């Protein structure tokens, strides 16, 4: 799968030809680089995950402390670590979260 993403990033159509032209050490270097600085949609997923985790931290006082425990990787659907932390909550907790959020929004609206 990594070779396909690398080919896309390098604008190559023939993945096999790209790999044939590349030394194994070059491929390992690209893999190491991608693990430090992901490209394409994996980078976009990371940005989105950071945003959502930060929103959770901001809303935690209003909607429950479990939101403060959210991690960016949980919102990266193709990450191998995305299922490391469970985000399951009960229906009752979800209703309470929505009620708390509505109350927080109402408070902010009233303060204007």
N, C-alpha and C positions, 0 to 999 in steps of 0.2 A: 504494500500500500504506500509506503514511503516513496518508493521509486516513481509511482504514478504522480504523487504530489510534487516531487522534485521536477519531473518532466513538465508538468503544468507550469511551474514557476520559471522553468528555463525555456518555455514555449517550444517544447519538443513534442512531436507527435509519436515517434517511434521510441517507446521506452526501452525495448531490447537493444536497439542501436545505441541509445544513450549509455546504457550500462556496459555495452561492449567497448565503447570508446573510453570508458572511465576506469581508472585503476581502483582496486578495492579500497586502498587508503583514501582516495578522493571521496568515495561514497561514505566511508566512516566519518570523514571530516564534515561532510554535509549533514549527516545524521546528528553529529555532535552539535553543529551550529543550530540545527532546527530544534534541538532539545533546549537550547539556551534562548533562542529567538525564533519562535514558531512563525511560519508564514501561512498565507491564505486564510481559510475559514477558521483554522485552529486559533489564530491570533484574534480574529473577530469574536470567537466564542469566549476567549479569555477576557477581552475587554468587557463584553456583556456580563460575564460572571462577576467581574470586579464591581461593576455598576450595581447589579442586583444584590450582591452581598453587602455593599455599602448601604443600599436602601434598607435592607433588612436590619442592619445595625442602627440606622436612624429611627426605624419604626419600632424597634424592640421595646422601648419604654411604654408604648401605646398598645402594642399587639402581642406582647409576650416575649420573655427573655430567650426563647428558643430561636427567634429570628437573629439574635446576635451571634449565634453559633454557625450561621450559614457561611460557606466557603465558596470562592469563585469556581472551583473545580466541579461543584455540584451542578452548575449550570452549563457545563461543557459536555454536550451529549456524546461526543465521540472520544472523550478522554477515557483512558483506562482507569482513572481514579474516580470517575464521576459517581460511582455507587459506594464509595468508601463511607460516606456519612449519610445516614437515613434522615429524611425530612418528613416522615409520616407523623401526622397529628390527628387527633380525634375530631369527629364532626362537631362536638361540643366546643372544643378548643378553637376550631375554625370559626364558628359562630361568634364566640367571644372576641376573637381577633378582629372580625369585621365590625362588631359593635364598638370596640375600642378605637378602631381606625376612624369610624364615622364620628365618634365623639371628639377625636383629635382634630379632624377636619372642621367640625362645627366650632370648636374652640378657636381655631386659627381664623375662621371666617368672622366670628364675633369680635375678634380683637382689632379688626380693620376699622 
